[in-house]
Amino acid sequence: MNNQNQTILGHPRGLFYLFFAELWERFSFYGMKALLILYMTKHLLYYDDMSYGIFAAYMSLVYVTPLIGGILADKILGFSKSIILGGVLMALGHFFLTIEQPIFFYGSLALIIVGNGFFKPNISSLVGELYTNNNEKRDAGFTIFYLGINIGAAIAPLLCAWLAELYGWHYGFILAGIGMVAGLFVFNRGLKKDVFQGKGKAPVIPQKNKSIINDTTKIIIGALVSVPLFALVIKYNQFEHYLVWVVSVFIIGYLIKIFKSVSTLEKKRLSVVIYFTSLYVLFSAIFEQAGSSLTLFADRNVNLVGMNAAGTNSINAGFIMLLAIPFSILWTYLTKKGKNPNSAIKFSFGMILLGVGFVVFAMSATSADAFAKTTMSYLVIGYLILTIGELFLSPIGLSKMTELSPIKYLSFIMGIWLSANFYGHFFAGKIAKLTVNNGGESVFSVDIFSNIIEFFTGMNGKNISGNPEAFQQLYAYVSIYASFGVISILVGIFALLLSPAIKKLMGEIQ
């Protein structure tokens, strides 16, 4: 049988090469991410506020570069070259983090940002290319791919945190870099075996448009030149909001250009892309307290058992490892029965469950001991609920982007989807900064929210101000988690009411 026609478990063989390539790439990414906030606060001794700013800038920029990487892949590089280039840059970034100098610290983060822009949107787009539209296995295939992401994300924080704690922070960063190299090796083997069915190749450029320095070389030079610029944005993250405006103008302008060139049906579907992406921005802003404020919350205010604070970053991914395949089977089964909820309904459930998860985090305050340490079970249960919400939204969103996008703009639309994480992480940084201890003061400690906070946490700002600092810090965390949890639930309910109208815009796409 020809390689191109082979399937595994009914899915294209190439899916499983992309599964393992993404697994190792995410191993490197999440391994470093789990260490970063603790490395800054415990080793570099940065203040919480400064650390949150750097972390948010880094994590948001990681998700804006896919917009550019998607365009360059669509027009010049193709998926395969983009993935290789991105992987090399990211590996270099992880290894350079081992050099403890400010220029290397910020430069390494910038290398990972630029590399991710080439890698992330194009490997997801390549998965979509392996399936025909309305293929009943498409959502299941993306859920399997999402499992690969989260196996890497589950293992990496535990191993990198263990290595960092035992031998030093830099050994954790080295292990993350090795993970990226492993991902490149797997992807390259897939290319050599032609398991991607000829997909992902660079578009043919007419001879008259070719110059002495080829376009690929120009892109590599441009990528390297952009590294110090991104490093400066991370260092001076207090000015990042200007970049948010620039990115927004660029996205809106490019979308207007696309809208002018597509059919009426494609315009309707692009409207759904914008709607789903907007919901994902809010989801990401709240969800991505993991890695920043939730990691410090676990370190300071949770009685941890069997893992350290960095290791708690693996809880969410561990649950996805357990649940991704059952959800994949569930979507396929419901499709065959004609009872699979449409994507708009799945998104609304995802938002509601996100909110419930954060309400559970807030409720942990009711179990606080004399040292303001809460029971770990609340952290685990909260992450379980978040995970289920994530499975209703994130892999489904990846799948729908490949169906709703006009084919010639596929990578850019995937970049739009990933840009939700850019905005999400930008706002996540703002939310995280609200958890800085202000002596019992909270931005939500007035009016109706003060009652909501006290209902779920048993704490209020008036009584907490005279308590020890540890209790004030606990209140700073749980008051924000309760408030944004309720906001997410309300948005999810509104999205559920809106779902019939969104389904109509999607047409025959489920």
N, C-alpha and C positions, 0 to 999 in steps of 0.2 A: 504493500500500500504506500502511496506517495506521502511524504511528510506533511504536505500541505493539507491533505484530506484526513489525517489522523485526528482522532478525538480521544479525550480521557474523561470518563464519567459524563459523556455527552457534550463536553465543551472542547473548543479548539485547543490543540496541544500547546500552541503559543501562550495561552492564558497562564499555564503553570510555570513557564519560564519567566513571564512577567510577574507572576505571583512571588517567585523566589528572588528575583531582582529587586522588587519593591520591598520585600521582607528585609533584605540586608541593607537597603538604602534607609529604610525607616529605623532599623536597628541603630545605624550611625546617628541619625537625626535625633531620635528620642533618647538615646543614651546620653548625648551631649546636653539635650534640653533638660533632662532630669537633674543634671549636675549644676547647670548654669546659675540658677538663682541662689543655691546654697554656696557655690564657689564664690560668688560675689559677696554675699553677706558674711560668710564664715572665714574665707581665706583672704580675699581682697579687702574685707572689712568695709564695704560700701554700706551706706545707710539704706534702709528699706526703700525709701522714696527714689533714690538714685538707681538702685537695683531694679525696681519695677519699671522705671523709665527705659533703661537699657534693654531689659528683657522684652518689654512691649515693642520697642522700636525694632529689635532684631526679629521677633516673631512676626510682626506685621510686614516688614520688608521682605521676608522670606516668601510671602504670599502675594506681593505686588509684582515681583520680577517675572512670574509666569505669564503675565499679560504680554510682555515683550518677547519672552521665549516662545510663546504660542504663535505670535505673528511671524517671527523669524523662521519657525519650523514650517508654518503654512506656506511661506513664500520662497524660502531659500534652502534651509538645512534638511527638512524632513524630520520625522520623529526620531529615527535611529541615531543620526549624527548628533542631534540635540541631546539625547539621553546620555550618550558617551561623553560629550563635552561637559555637561552638567555634573556627571558623576566624578570626573577627574577634578574639577574645581572644588567640589564638596570634600573629596578626600584630602586635598591639599589643605583646606580650611581646618579640618579636624586635626591633622597632624601639626599644623603651625600653632594651634592652641597650647601645645606643650611648651612653647617658648614664652616665658613669663615676662613680657615687656608690653606696655600699653599699645605700641604700634602693632604688635602681633595679635594682641587680644582683639582689638577692634578690626584689624585687617582680616583675621581668621573668620570672624563672624560675617564680614562682608563677602569673603570668598564663598562661604556656604550660601549666603543670600543669592549671589549671582548664579552659582551652580544650580541651586534649586529651581531657579527660573527656567533653566533649560530642561531640567530633568522631570519635574513634577507634572506639568500639564501634558507633556508629550507621552509619558508612559501610560497615563490614564486614557488619553485619546487613542493610543495604539490598542488598548483593550477593547474600546468601542468599535474600532475598525475590524476586529475579528468576528463581529456579529452583524447580521442584517437587521434593519429596523423591524420592530415588532416581533423579533425572535423571542419566544417565550422563555428562553434561557438567559436573556440579556441581564435582567435584574439579578438573577441567581449568580451569573458569572461575575458581576461587579461585587456582589456580596462575598464571593470566594476571594476575589482580588483584595477586598477590604480586610478579609481575614489575614492575608499575607502582611498587610500593613501593620496589623495589630499583634501578630505573633512577634514581629520585630520590636514593636513598641512595648510589648509586655516583658520580653526577655532583657532588653537593653538596660532599662533603669536598674534592674536587680543586679546584673553582672557588672555594669559600669560603676554603679554605686558601691558594690562590694569591693571592686578593684581599687577604686578611689579611696575608700575608707581604709583598706588594708595597706596599700603601698603609696598612695598619694593621688591627688586630683589628676595629674597629667597622665597617669596610666589609664584612667577612665577615658580620657580624651583619645589616647592612642587606640584603645579597643574600639571606640566609635569609628575611627578612621579605617581600621581594618575591616569593619563591617561594610563600609562603603566600597572598598576594593573588592570584597566578595560579591557585592551586588553587580558591579561592572563585569566581573568574570562570568557570572551566570548569564547576563544579558548578551554578552559577546558570543557565548556558546550558542545561544538561541539564534543569533544572526547567522553564524556559520552553518547551522543545521537548517536554516530557512524555515523555521517553525512559524514565522509570522505571516506566511502566505504571500510574501512579496510586498506586504504593507510597510509603511514607514519610511520608504525611500524618498530621497530629495526630489522635489519637482524638477522637471526638465526646463532649463533656462535657455532661451534662444541664443545662438552663437553671437549675434550682434550685440547682445547685452553683456557679454563676458569681458572682463578687463584683465590687465596684466596681473594684478593682485586679485586672486579669486575671492568671491564673496565670503566663503567659509573663513579664510584668513582674516578678512576685515572684521568679521563678527568676533573671532577669538581676541583680536587686538582690542576691539571695543569693549568686550567683556572684562578684560584685564584693566583697561583704563577706568572703568566704572567702579572698580573695587575700592580705591581710596575715597571716592565720592560717597559710597554707601557707609564706609567706615566713619566718615565725618558726621553723617546723619545719625548714626548710632551714638557717637560720643556726645553730640549736641542734640539729643533727642527732644529737648524742650521746644525745639523749633519744627518738630516733625509734622505739626498740623499744616504747615505750608505745603509739604509734600502731599498730604492728603488732598488738598485742594487741587494741586497739579494733576495728580492721578485721576481725580474725579472728572476734571475738565477733559482729560485725554480719553477716558472711558466713554463719557457722554458724546464727545465729538466723533469717536470711532463708531459708536453704536448708531449715531445719526447717519453716518456714511453707509453703514450696513443696511439700515432700514430703507434707505433710498434705492438700494439695488436689489431688494428681494421681493418676492410675491406677497400677496395679501395674507395667505396662509402662514408663510414664514414670519411675517410681521406679528401675527397673533402668537405664534410660538415663542418668538423673541420676547414678547411681553411677559410670557410665563417665566422665561429665563430670568428676567429682571425681578419678578415677584419672588421666585424661589430663592434667588441670590440675596434679596433683601431680608427674607426670613432667616437665611443662613448667617447673615451679618449679626443679627441679634443673638441667635443661637451660639455663635462662636464667641461673642463678647462675654457671655455669661459662662459658657462651658469652659473657656480657656483660662478660668481662674486656676484650673489644674496646671501645675507647672510653675505658677507664681504664688498667689495668695493662699491657695489650698495646700501647697507644699510647705509654706511657712506655718500655716495653721496646724498642719500635721506635726511639724517639728516642735512647735511651742505649746500647743493646747490639746494634743491627743495622746492618750496612753497607747503607744504603738507596741504591737506584739509581732515578733517574727520578721520585722523589716525596719529600716530607717526611713527618714522622711523622703529621701530621693526615691527609695523603692516604692513608695505609695503611688508614684506615677505609673506603675505597672498594673495597678488594680483594674482600671478601666479597660486597658488592652487585654488583660487576662480574661475578663468577662466576655469581651468580644471573641476571643479564641473559643470560648465555650459555646457562645450563642450564634456566631455567624453562620455556621453550616445549618443548624436548625432553622434559622430565619430564611436561609437560601432555599431549603426544602419547603418551608411554609409558603413562600411566595410562589414557587412553582406549583405546589398543590392547589393553592387558592386560585391560581390562574386557570388551571385545568377545570376547576369546579365553577369558574365564572364568578368567583366571590372575592377576588383580590382587590382590596381598596385602591382607588386611584391615588396617584402620587400626591395630589393636593391634600387628601385626607391623611396620608402618612406623614406629611410635613407637619400638619396641625397636631397630631399625636406626639410627634417628636418634641415640639415646643412645650406641650403640656407636661410630658414626662421630665424634660429638662428642669422645669420649675419645681416639680415634686421632689426631684433629687436634691435641689438646693434647699428646699424647705426641710428635708431630712437632716442635711448638714447643720442647719440652724437649730433644729430640735436637740442636737447633741448637747447643747448648753444645759439642758435639764439634768444631764448626768454628770456635770462637772464636780470634781472632788475638791479637797481643800487647797490644791495647788492649781486650780483652774484647768485641770486636765480632764478631757471628756472620754467616753467609752469609744473604742475603735470601731465597734459594730455599726455605729451611725455612719462613720466614714465609708465603710464597706457597702452598707445598704444603699447609701446615697449614690455611690459610684455605680452600683448595679442598676439603679433606676435610670441614671444618666446614660448608661451604656445602651439600655433598651431604647431610650429616646434617640440616641445617636444612630442606631440601626434602622430606625424608622425614617431617618432623614438623610444622613450623609452619603451612604452608598447609593441610595435611591437618587439623590441629587446628581451624583457622578454619572449614573446611568442615563438620567433624563437629559443631561446636557448634550450627550452624544446623539440623542434622538431629536431633540428640539432645535439643534443648531443646523443652519444651512451648511452643507458639507464643506464648501470652500472656506468657511470661517470656523471650522471645528475647533482648532487649537486655541484660537482667540477666545471663543466662547468658554472653553474649558478654563482659560485664564481668567475670564470674568467670574466664573464660579469660585475659583481659588482666591480671587481678589476679595471675596467675602471674608476670608481669613485675615487679609490685610486690614480691612476696616475693623473686623472683629477683634483682632489683637490690639489694634490701636485703642479701641474703646475698652478692651479688657484691662489694659494698663491703667486707664482712668478709673475703672471700677476697683482694681487692686489697690490703687493709692487711697481709695476711700476707707480701706481696712487698716490704714496706719493708725496706731493708737493716739487718740486725741483726748485722753482723760475722761472717757465715757461719753463724749460727744459723737453724734452720728448724723450724717446728712439726712437720714430718714427718721430721726428721732422726734419728729413733729407730726401733728395731725393724725390722719388715719393710719399711717405706717407705724407710728409708735405703738398703737394698739395691736397691729399685726405682729410686730416684733415681739412684744411681750407675750402674746398668745402662744407663739411657737417656741420661744426661748425661755420664758419665765424671767427675763431680765428687762430692765428699762434704764434709760440713761440717767434718770434722776437718782436712782439708788446706787448705780454702779460707780459713780464718780468718786465716792469715798473708799472704795475697795482697793486692794493691792493691784499693782500694775498688770499682773498676769490676768486678772479678771477684766480689767479694762480692755486689754488686748483681745480677750475672748469675745467680749461684747462687740468690739469693732468688727471682728470677722462675722459673727452670726447675725448681727443686725443687717449687714449688707446682703448676706446669703438669703435671709428670709424675705427681704424686700424685693430683690431681683427674682427670687423664685416665684413670688406671687405675680410679678409683672409678666414673667414668661408664661405662666398658666393662663392669664387673661388674654395675652396675644394668641396663644394656641387655640383658645375657645373662639376668638374672632376669626382666625384662619379656618377653623372648621366650618363656621357659618358661611365663609366666602368660597369654600371648596367647589360647590356646583358651578359657579361662574368661571373659576379657573379651569375646571375640567372641560368646559365648553370651548375655551380658547385653545386647548391642547388638541382638539379634534379626536382622531382615532387613537392617538398615543395615550396609553394607560398611565 
